[in-house]
Amino acid sequence: MRSVPTPLAVLLAPPVYDFALYDLFLKPYGLCRLGAWLETAGFRVALVNALDHTDPRSLRILGPPRRKPCGTGKLFRQVVATPAALSHVPRRFARYGIVAESLEERLGALRPDVVLISGGMSYWYPGVVESVRLLRRLHPGVPILLGGIYPTLCPDHARRVSEADHVVCGEAEEGLPAVLERLGLPVPGGAPAEELALLPEADWQAGVIRLNRGCPLACRYCASRRIHPEFVPGDPGRALQTTLALHRRFGTRHFAFYDDALLAGRQRGLVPYLERVIQAGLDLAFYVPNGVHVRYIDADTAVLMRRAGFREIRLGYESDQPEFHEILDRKLDPERVSEALESLVSAGFQRRQIQAYVLAGLPRQHREEVEQSVRSAAALGIQVRIAEFSPVPGSGLWDACLGSSRLPLAEEPLTHNNSALPLEWEGFRRQDMERLKSLARELSPGPAS
């Protein structure tokens, strides 16, 4: 009986074009999760990570990017021409990732039956287009599938511009099986679990974990509900298995949570996960780049986070104005912040280990409102970080963004880039944003040692 070759699925994390990009635990999580799911159907999987900061050829040409022991840092960067839609931005545009010759060599060495590309931010689509065109030249006739945040938020643009053969919007389990079936390829059953294909090319000096999917809140400025329509509590046992596998195989000690709402449903998710980490006696360090909701921080949870090894706490503070939260997110009572901070400090966190995100650049938001919030957060003795707003198609504020911006937000996703300051107006100019970022740095205590 003739054996049927095992199909190869190539997973591609493309290069990124932007004014700035910092690797704050930036991992191809979705592709690795998808890879584990495809393996259950009999695929072989291979990852090509264009953001690999260890690529030998890129190191020779561009020199080593500065990195930190926790697995974060800078990436390879090459200045390129600024797109016309962003010509007003007084910064240099760049391509981030391995040099084009290395990307071509890595893709050319494989013989895929299908290629799956992950599209990140909507305004990062030029890296997708570059990758699709390269694949067309290297592997003519091989089907190219595009999924991720970009096609989910901008499906019409992705179908029109990306040049991919198939565009999958939303959750992979909803659209991908039908595409694979049409292509005559194996189809995984059920939905992807939270297991990851631990492909070395993802660089596991730092690991990533996701306990919960989505968010129970519906903040009007956020994309979470568009990407994950429902909040799905996670499985702490599965998350621990991934943690242990990374720790044993790669020696990974630093882990970032990718959750949009890490503390939601914490008694079923985070709390048992942390209890098991502590029981295992693992010397790990945890980070929350997406921030956590202040409303869920209590004394017991703070103690567990400290004992398990959290190195920082980032809070979704956004604004000190009650009206802001009443209208836009209903997630924070400003009076609750002091109570949450007291729980964290009593658990052993230094105030300089705690950061507050203040959101700036929303439609018709005034500079004075943001400054007041920066000063209020800094008065708590914690670090303050400005989170620059990006318009999100389909979010509660999208129509307000369309009505307030001078940029073609609906037609050109490049203009969603927060560096473009898409909602600039007389009450909030570019110089105001820069001054507020400087003020936040000036008023914040130094980072924890």
N, C-alpha and C positions, 0 to 999 in steps of 0.2 A: 504494500500500500504506500502510495506516495505521500510523503510528509508535507504538511503545509507550513511554509516559512512563518516564523513569528514576526508580526509587523512591528516596525520601529516607529514610535512617536517621539519626535523631537520637540522639546519644550524650549521656547526662546524668550528670554527676558531681554528686550531690545535696549539700545542706547537711549539716552535721554538728552533732549535739547532744552536748555533753560538758561536763565540768567544766573542761577545759583542752584547747587544741589549738594547736600551733605548727607552722608550715609549715617542716619540715625536709626540703626537697626533695620536698614532697607534690605529686605530679603525677598526672593521670589516665592513667598509663602503659598500663594494661590496655585502656582505651577507645581510646586512640590506636593501639595494636597491633591491636585489633579493627577499627577504622576502616580501616586499610590492607588488612586481609583482606577486608572487605566491598567495598572499592573494586575488588578483583580480580574480583568477581562482577558488577560493573556498578552498584553503589549509588553515589549521591551521599551524602556524610556531612557532618553538622554537629555540632559539639560545643557543648553548653551547660555551662559550668563554674560551678557555684554557689559555688566557693571563689575566684573571681576577685577579687583584692585591688585591682583598678583600676577597678571599676564606678563610673561617675560619680554615679549617684543615691545609692549607698551612701556614697560619699565625702562628699557634701553632708550626708547625714543623720547619719552616724556618725563622720566625720573619717577621716583617713588612718591606717591601721595602721603601726606602726613596722617597717621592713624593713631588710635588710642588702644591701650591694652584691653579695653572692654569690647573691642570689635567694631567701633564706630570710627568715623573720620572722613577724610576727603577721598575723592575718586579721580581717575584720570580725566583731564580737561583739555579741550582744544577749542580755542576761540574761532567762531565761524561768523558768517554774515548774519546780521539781524534781519528777520523777516519784516516785510514792509508793514504788516499790521502792528508791529511792536517798535517801529522806528522812533517813536516818541520817548522810549524808555532810556534814560541816561546811564545805561550799564552795558557791559559787553555780553553778548550772547555766546553760548558755548555748547559743544557736544561733549557729553559726559559718558565715559565708557572706554572699553578697549579700542585700540586703533582699528580702522576699517580693514587693514590687511589681516589682523588676527581674527576678526569676526568672520571674514571670508574663509580663512583657513579652517577654522573650527567647524563652520557649517559645511564646507566642501568635503571634509573628511568623513561625513556621515552619509548614509543612504536611507533617508527617511521614507516611510510610507505615508506619513502625514506630519504636518508641522502645526503646532499650536502656539500662538503668540499671545502674550499678556499685554494688554494696553492699560497703562497706569492712568495718571491724571489726563483729563481731556486735552490739556494744552501740551502734552508730551507726544502727540500723535506723529510729529515728523520722524521720530525714531522708529515707529511702526512702519511708516511708508518706506524708509530706507531699508529696513529689514525685509519687507515683502519684495521689493525690487531686486534685492540681492538674491533672495531665494528663487525668484523666477529665473534668474540667470544661471544659478548653480544647479537647480533641480527642476527643470521645466516639466510641467505636468503633475508635479506632486501637489496635492491639495493643501492649501494654507488656510487655517482657521484662526480667527481673531476673537478673543473674549476679554473680559475684564471691565474695569471701571469706565474707560473711554467709550467703548461701544455701548455700554449700558446707559450712560448719560447722554451720549450723542449718536444714537443708532443710525440716523439718516446720513450724517456726515461720515461716519465710519464706513457705511456701505458705498458711499459715493467717492471717498477720497483714499481709503486705506489700500485698495486694490487687492484685498484678501478675497479668497474664493467664497468663504462663508463667514458671516458675522454672527456671533452668538451673544445675545444680550441677557443680562440677569444671571441667575444661578446656573452653573454648568449643567446640573442634573436636569434642568428644564429644557434646554435647547440642544445640548451636545449629543445626546443619544440618537436623535433623529438624523442629525448630520452624519454621524458615523455609520448609521444603518444605510443611508443613501449611498455612502461611499463603499459599501461592502466590507466594512471593517468591524472588528469585535465591538460589542456594546456592553459597557459595565452595567451591572444591575444595581438597583437601589440608588441611594444618594451617597456622595463622598462622605466618609467619616473625617475625623480630624487627624488621622494618621498622615504623616508626611513621608514621601519618598526621600530618604536621607542621601541625596545625591551630593557627592563631595564638591561639585562645581558651585554649589550655593554658598560655600565658605561658612563653615559652622564654628568659627571662632566665637561668634555670638549666635545664640539660638533664638527662635521665636515660638511663642505659644499663643493659642487662642482658645479660651475657655468657652465664651459665649459668642454667638453669631447675632449681629444686629444690635438694636437698642430699643428699650421699651418706650423711650421718649420720642417726640416728633419735633425737634428743634427746627425752626423755620429756615435757618441758615445752613443746615447740615445735609449731607448726601446719604447718610446711613440708611434711611428708609427707602431710597431709590435702589440702593445696592442690595440690601437685605430687608425685604418688606416686613418681616416678622422677627421678633426677638426669640431666639432659640437658646435655652440654657445649655451649657456644655456638660461634658462628662469629665469630672476631675480625674478619674482613673485613666482614661485615654490620654489626657494631657500629661499625667505623670509618666506614663509609658514613653511618650515622645521625649520628655525631659531626660529620663534615665537613658534612653537609647542614644541621644546626642552626647550626654555626659560620658557614657562608657566608650562610645565609638570614636568620638573626636576630642574628648576632654573638655567639652563646652562647659563653662562656668557662668557665663553671663547670658541672661535670658530677658527678652522684651515681650511684654504682653501686647498682642495686636487687637485686643478687644476694644470696641466702641463703648462698652458699658461693663467694665471688668467687675465692679462691685455690685451690680444688679443681680439679685438672686444669689447673693454671696454665700448664704447658708448651705446651698446645694452645689455651689461651684467653687469659688475661690477659697472659702474657709476649709472644706475638706482637702482640697489640693494642697494648701499650705501646711495643714496638719500632717499630711503624709510626707511632704518634703522635710519637715522638721523631724519626724520620726525616723526617716531614712538617714539622718545625720549628714546631709549633703551640704557642702560649703559652696553655696551658689549666690549669685547676685541678680536681683530682679529690677526691671525698669518699666516705666509706663509712658512711652512717648506720646500716646494719644490722650493722656490725662485721665483723671477719674472724677466721678461725680461727688461733690462735697456732701450731698444729702445722705450718702450711704456710709460715711466714715463714722465709726463709733469706737469706743475704747477697746473692746475686745478685738475687732478687726485690725486696728492700728497695732496692737501688741503682736498679733500673728504676723503681720507684714514685716514688722521690725525683726522678729525672731527668725523668720524665714530668709531674710537677707535683702530686703528692698534697700536700694542705695539712694533712691530719690522718690519723691512724691510730686506729681504734676497735677494741679487742680484745674478743672474747668470753671474758672472764676468768671470770665468774660466781661462782667461789668459790675459796678457797685450800685447801679441804679435799679431799684425795685421795678420800675416801669419797663425796663429792658427785658427783664425775666418774665414779667406778666404777659408781654406781647410776643416775645420771640422764642422762649424755651421752657418756661415754667419748671426749670430744673434746680434753681438756686434761690434760697432765702439768704440774702446777705448777712442777716443776723446769725445764721447757722455757721458761718465761716469760723468765728472765734471758738465755738464749741468743738468743731472738727480739728482745728489747730491744737487746741488743748489736749485732745485725745492723742494726736500724733506726737506732740512734745512729751507728754507723760509716758508714751511708749518708748521714748529714747531717740526720736528723730530730732536733729538740730533744725532750727528754723531755716538755716541756709541750705538744707537739703530739700526744702519744699519750694516749689515754683507755682506761680499763678499765671495762667494764660489770660490775657486781656484782649478781647476781640476788637479789631480796628479796621475801618474802611467799609462799613456796611452802607447801604443806600441812605443818603441824607444824614448820616451820623456826623455829629459835630466834634471837632477836635477837642473842645473843652470837656465834653463828656468823657472821652477816652483819657484825657489827662487826669481828671478827677479819679477815675477808676485806678489808674496807675499809682497815684499817690495814696489812695486808700489801701491798696494791696501792699504797697511798700511799707506803709505804717505798721503793718502786722509783723514786720521783721523778716519777711520771706522774699525770695527772688521773684521778680516780675518779668514776664516775657510777652512781647506783643505778638499776637497771632494775626497775621494779615489776611483779611477776608478774600475769598475767591468765590465768584458767582457759581452756583450749582444749578444746571438745567433741571427743571422739574421740582426744585425745592420750593418751600413756601415763600421765599423771597425772590424767586426767579422773575416774576412779572415786575416787581418793584425795581429789580436790577435792569431789566430791559428798558423801563421807563426813565431810569436815572442816568444811564451810561451814555457817553458820547461814542463809545466803541461798538462795533458790530457783533455783539455777544451771540446773537442767534445764529449768525452765519459763520463765524470764525472762532473756533475753540481756543486758538492762541490767545485771544483777548481775555480768557478766563484767568490767565496767569496773574497772581496777586502782585507781582512785580510791575505789572502794567497799571496798577492802581485804577482798576476799571470803573470804580464809583467815585472818582475824584470830582469835587465841586468846590464852590467858593468857601464853604465852611470846613473843608478838609482837603488841603493841597498836599502834593508830594513832600514839600519841605516840612509840613506838619507831621507826616508819618515818620520822617527821619528824625525830627526833633523828639517825638514821643519815644522812639526806640532808644535814642540816646538817654532820655530821661529815665527810662526803665532800667538801663544799665547803671546809670549814675546812682539811683536810689536803692538798688539791690545790694545785699551783702555779698561778699565774695563767695565763690563756690565752696562746698564742703570739701575738706581734705580727705 
